[in-house]
């Protein structure tokens, strides 16, 4: 066999190899859409059913983590997500001043529970929704198995004495192509339960603030208050610190965990009587 014949055979082998590789690549890219053509409706339905709870669990976990982070931040900022329009006292981190004097009158800036819920909504708009999406990674792990189409998302918080309910209205359409039809199911998400006693700590904070806005120093009545509210303070403690002078007091309220998987929660704010 001469050199020209060998080169000709080699060229044929190269062309065949290129064709095989090209066919393999096409098969890899097209197989996800082609394999449904050979799948029964029953099998597609089974796959869809097997992914419902894992998807809902993933959404639950991401919303729970993001919401918990937001409330942790809100708690140490006197109930505010953005307190830039308020003043603060710097003592081991800024503490938001919620009671202060204007024209010799005390001003109460402690948010209501509804106001704190609104702050949670602002936090979601600013960064929380993006954190949830990043956590879910655009549902990429689920999209390897089925089509995932998230619909409009609405999330809000309801603060109760011993926990926070995150109400989630977020339909997600999932589907799988089968031989005869496309199997489609729309699922909504589970509401999230956070074991955070913000409502209880807020009640203590509100009692303190109501006393202070009348021109009284709550520290003078602290022992009386503790004896009068044994149930409220059974799993709560507070540490007042006068700083930088006796006219300013920082109140650091802390929950005492008593339930499974419960962590300490902090609610900080400051009073300026000067």
C-alpha positions as CSV (number, residue, x, y, z in Angstrom):
1,X,0.0,0.0,0.0
2,X,1.5,3.3,-1.1
3,X,1.6,6.5,0.9
4,X,-1.3,8.1,-0.9
5,X,-3.6,5.1,-0.1
6,X,-2.6,5.3,3.6
7,X,-3.4,9.0,3.6
8,X,-6.7,8.3,2.0
9,X,-7.7,5.7,4.5
10,X,-6.6,7.9,7.4
11,X,-8.7,10.7,6.1
12,X,-11.7,8.4,5.9
13,X,-11.1,7.3,9.5
14,X,-10.9,11.0,10.6
15,X,-14.2,11.8,8.8
16,X,-15.9,8.8,10.4
17,X,-14.6,9.8,13.9
18,X,-15.8,13.3,13.4
19,X,-19.3,12.0,12.4
20,X,-19.4,9.7,15.4
21,X,-18.5,12.5,17.8
22,X,-21.0,14.9,16.1
23,X,-23.8,12.3,16.4
24,X,-22.9,11.7,20.0
25,X,-23.0,15.4,20.8
26,X,-26.3,15.8,19.1
27,X,-27.7,12.9,21.0
28,X,-26.5,14.3,24.3
29,X,-28.1,17.7,23.7
30,X,-31.3,16.4,22.2
31,X,-31.8,13.4,24.4
32,X,-33.6,15.3,27.2
33,X,-36.3,16.4,24.7
34,X,-36.3,13.2,22.7
35,X,-36.6,10.7,25.6
36,X,-40.0,12.0,26.5
37,X,-41.2,10.8,23.1
38,X,-40.6,7.2,24.4
39,X,-42.0,7.8,28.0
40,X,-45.5,6.7,29.0
41,X,-47.8,9.1,30.6
42,X,-47.8,6.9,33.7
43,X,-44.0,7.1,34.0
44,X,-44.0,10.9,33.5
45,X,-46.7,11.3,36.2
46,X,-44.6,9.2,38.6
47,X,-41.6,11.4,38.0
48,X,-43.6,14.5,38.5
49,X,-45.1,13.1,41.7
50,X,-41.7,12.2,43.1
51,X,-40.4,15.7,42.7
52,X,-43.3,17.6,44.4
53,X,-42.2,17.4,48.0
54,X,-38.4,17.8,47.3
55,X,-39.2,21.0,45.5
56,X,-41.5,22.3,48.2
57,X,-38.9,21.4,50.8
58,X,-36.2,23.2,48.9
59,X,-38.4,26.3,48.7
60,X,-39.3,26.1,52.4
61,X,-35.6,25.8,53.4
62,X,-34.5,28.8,51.3
63,X,-37.4,31.0,52.5
64,X,-36.9,30.0,56.1
65,X,-33.1,30.8,56.0
66,X,-33.6,34.1,54.3
67,X,-36.5,35.2,56.6
68,X,-34.5,34.2,59.7
69,X,-31.6,36.3,58.6
70,X,-33.8,39.3,58.0
71,X,-35.5,39.0,61.4
72,X,-32.1,38.6,63.1
73,X,-31.1,41.9,61.5
74,X,-34.4,43.6,62.3
75,X,-34.2,42.4,65.9
76,X,-30.9,44.1,66.7
77,X,-32.0,47.3,65.0
78,X,-35.0,48.0,67.1
79,X,-37.5,46.5,64.7
80,X,-36.2,48.4,61.7
81,X,-34.7,47.1,58.5
82,X,-33.5,50.5,57.5
83,X,-33.0,52.9,60.4
84,X,-30.9,55.4,58.4
85,X,-33.4,58.2,59.1
86,X,-33.2,57.6,62.9
87,X,-30.4,58.2,65.4
88,X,-28.4,55.4,67.1
89,X,-26.1,54.9,70.1
90,X,-22.9,53.0,69.4
91,X,-22.4,50.5,72.1
92,X,-21.0,47.2,70.9
93,X,-22.8,48.0,67.6
94,X,-25.4,50.7,66.9
95,X,-28.6,50.5,68.9
96,X,-31.6,52.4,67.4
97,X,-33.0,55.2,69.5
98,X,-36.8,54.7,69.6
99,X,-37.6,57.3,72.3
100,X,-36.1,60.8,72.3
101,X,-37.0,64.4,73.1
102,X,-38.2,67.0,70.6
103,X,-39.1,70.4,72.0
104,X,-39.2,68.9,75.4
105,X,-41.7,66.3,74.3
106,X,-40.9,62.6,74.1
107,X,-41.3,60.9,70.7
108,X,-42.1,57.2,70.4
109,X,-40.5,55.6,67.4
110,X,-41.0,52.0,68.4
111,X,-42.7,50.3,65.5
112,X,-45.9,48.3,65.9
113,X,-45.8,44.7,65.1
114,X,-47.6,45.6,61.8
115,X,-44.8,48.1,61.2
116,X,-42.2,45.5,61.7
117,X,-44.0,43.2,59.3
118,X,-43.8,46.0,56.8
119,X,-40.1,46.3,57.4
120,X,-39.8,42.6,56.6
121,X,-41.5,43.3,53.2
122,X,-39.0,46.1,52.5
123,X,-36.1,43.7,53.3
124,X,-37.5,41.1,50.9
125,X,-37.8,43.8,48.1
126,X,-34.2,45.1,48.8
127,X,-32.3,41.8,49.1
128,X,-34.4,38.9,50.4
129,X,-36.1,37.8,47.2
130,X,-32.7,37.8,45.4
131,X,-31.3,35.7,48.3
132,X,-34.1,33.2,47.9
133,X,-33.5,32.9,44.2
134,X,-29.8,32.5,44.7
135,X,-30.4,29.8,47.3
136,X,-32.7,27.9,44.8
137,X,-30.1,28.4,42.0
138,X,-32.9,28.9,39.4
139,X,-34.2,25.4,40.2
140,X,-31.4,24.0,38.1
141,X,-31.2,20.6,39.9
142,X,-35.0,20.1,39.3
143,X,-34.8,21.3,35.7
144,X,-32.6,18.3,35.0
145,X,-35.6,16.1,35.6
146,X,-38.6,18.2,34.5
147,X,-39.6,21.7,33.4
148,X,-40.1,24.2,36.3
149,X,-42.0,27.5,35.7
150,X,-42.3,29.7,38.9
151,X,-45.3,32.0,38.9
152,X,-45.8,35.3,40.7
153,X,-44.5,35.2,44.3
154,X,-46.1,36.8,47.3
155,X,-44.6,36.5,50.8
156,X,-45.5,38.2,54.0
157,X,-44.9,37.7,57.7
158,X,-47.3,37.4,60.6
159,X,-45.7,38.0,64.0
160,X,-47.1,36.2,67.0
161,X,-46.0,36.0,70.6
162,X,-44.0,32.8,70.3
163,X,-43.3,32.4,66.6
164,X,-43.4,34.1,63.2
165,X,-45.5,32.6,60.3
166,X,-44.1,33.4,56.9
167,X,-47.1,33.1,54.6
168,X,-46.1,32.0,51.1
169,X,-48.2,32.3,48.0
170,X,-46.0,31.1,45.2
171,X,-47.5,28.7,42.6
172,X,-44.9,26.8,40.6
173,X,-45.8,24.9,37.5
174,X,-43.9,21.6,36.9
175,X,-44.3,19.5,33.8
176,X,-42.9,16.4,32.0
177,X,-43.1,15.5,28.3
178,X,-44.5,12.0,27.7
179,X,-45.2,10.1,24.5
180,X,-48.8,11.0,24.2
181,X,-49.1,14.3,26.2
182,X,-47.4,16.7,28.6
183,X,-48.0,16.0,32.2
184,X,-48.5,19.2,34.1
185,X,-49.0,20.0,37.8
186,X,-49.2,23.3,39.6
187,X,-48.1,23.3,43.3
188,X,-48.1,26.0,45.9
189,X,-45.7,26.2,48.8
190,X,-45.8,25.5,52.5
191,X,-46.0,28.4,54.9
192,X,-42.8,28.7,56.9
193,X,-42.7,28.6,60.7
194,X,-39.9,30.4,62.5
195,X,-39.4,29.6,66.2
196,X,-38.7,33.3,67.0
197,X,-40.6,34.9,70.0
198,X,-40.4,38.4,68.5
199,X,-44.0,39.2,69.6
200,X,-43.1,38.4,73.2
201,X,-40.0,40.5,73.3
202,X,-41.8,43.3,71.5
203,X,-44.4,43.3,74.3
204,X,-41.7,43.8,76.9
205,X,-40.1,46.6,74.7
206,X,-43.5,48.3,74.3
207,X,-44.1,48.2,78.0
208,X,-40.7,49.8,78.6
209,X,-41.2,52.5,75.9
210,X,-44.7,53.4,77.2
211,X,-43.2,54.0,80.6
212,X,-40.3,56.0,79.2
213,X,-42.4,58.3,77.0
214,X,-44.1,59.6,80.2
215,X,-40.7,60.9,81.4
216,X,-40.0,58.1,83.7
217,X,-36.8,56.0,83.9
218,X,-37.9,52.3,83.5
219,X,-34.8,51.1,85.4
220,X,-36.2,52.6,88.6
221,X,-39.3,50.3,88.2
222,X,-37.5,47.3,86.7
223,X,-37.8,45.0,89.8
224,X,-41.5,45.9,90.2
225,X,-42.1,45.0,86.5
226,X,-40.3,41.7,86.8
227,X,-42.4,40.6,89.8
228,X,-45.6,41.7,88.0
229,X,-44.9,39.8,84.8
230,X,-43.5,36.3,85.8
231,X,-45.1,34.5,82.8
232,X,-44.0,37.1,80.2
233,X,-40.4,37.1,81.6
234,X,-40.1,33.3,82.2
235,X,-38.2,32.9,78.9
236,X,-37.1,36.5,78.5
237,X,-34.4,38.6,80.0
238,X,-33.3,42.2,79.5
239,X,-30.1,44.0,80.2
240,X,-30.3,47.8,80.4
241,X,-27.0,49.7,80.1
242,X,-26.7,53.5,80.7
243,X,-24.4,54.7,77.9
244,X,-22.8,57.1,77.2
245,X,-24.4,59.0,80.1
246,X,-27.2,58.3,82.6
247,X,-29.6,60.1,80.2
248,X,-29.2,57.4,77.6
249,X,-30.2,53.7,78.2
250,X,-29.7,50.8,75.8
251,X,-32.1,47.9,76.4
252,X,-30.9,44.5,75.2
253,X,-33.8,42.0,75.3
254,X,-32.9,38.3,74.8
255,X,-35.1,35.2,74.5
256,X,-34.3,32.1,76.5
257,X,-34.7,29.0,74.3
258,X,-37.1,26.4,75.6
259,X,-38.2,24.5,72.5
260,X,-36.5,22.1,70.1
261,X,-34.3,23.8,67.5
262,X,-34.9,27.2,69.1
263,X,-32.1,29.7,69.2
264,X,-31.7,32.8,71.3
265,X,-33.3,35.9,69.7
266,X,-32.2,39.5,70.4
267,X,-34.2,42.7,70.3
268,X,-32.2,45.9,71.0
269,X,-33.2,49.5,71.2
270,X,-32.2,52.7,73.0
271,X,-33.7,55.6,74.9
272,X,-32.4,59.1,74.9
273,X,-33.8,61.3,77.6
274,X,-31.4,64.2,77.1
